[in-house]
Amino acid sequence: METPEIARFKGSKAVFIRVQVVMAFVGAALITAGLYLAGNPDWWIGIVGSFAGIAMRGYYIADEQLGFEWVLTTTHLVARQSGPSALERSNLCAAYWALFRLSPLMVRSILSSIRRSQSR
């Protein structure tokens, strides 16, 4: 016996972007506060890392998340995917390229921070 359908919702790009921005701000605040309280002189890297990480995550999962169609019944909330899955998309290569392109900059910053803290 099938339960009656109450409503149907599709992914909203505006809501998706708003959630990504909120996650980036909350992450930046928490990471920056943690680095500052730990005495790290490069506390600002928390802001950069949070926004870069959430932007990359948002870029990678946007197609998949916006492809869901949510069906609300009297007993369940079911997500059905109408778009391509994450494994079928080709922008995985672009995400890896961006990650390895940014990694040397982050590693250099972290290493210089360690060197400065050891020279004190």
Steps between C-alpha positions, in 0.01 A plus 500: 500500500645832392479804726340812351729773373460835677757717319791495257807724519795554265845626596527878512820666384440807719457288813805288410720809461365654823582181693853489355562864599371442855722190535801698376442783750443265794801290402717809457400632843564169676827419326635854535406512869668164557820609328503833685442337839774247425742790450553451129623828344338402169145485638368655177565172315181367664296751301672415173488125560135498600382697199721306259389165642129580499521653151666185366244281677213708366635487146544125518161402645276771350380296202421200713323689777297715263397188310307354794124501506353468850165326545312549826247233593302455820774279642827574314713761331663332201774642276511386139789600281406624157845617386836328453671348802830630635694213346359568155605862491822608338565803720674270750816565299446875534460468877823302529680751278386787723598309814852423383539847357415658839687243710855636442388845615342358815801276573740794460290710737482223760875429477590868537270521801675200659842647429402833657362330810820291539726803467337670803 
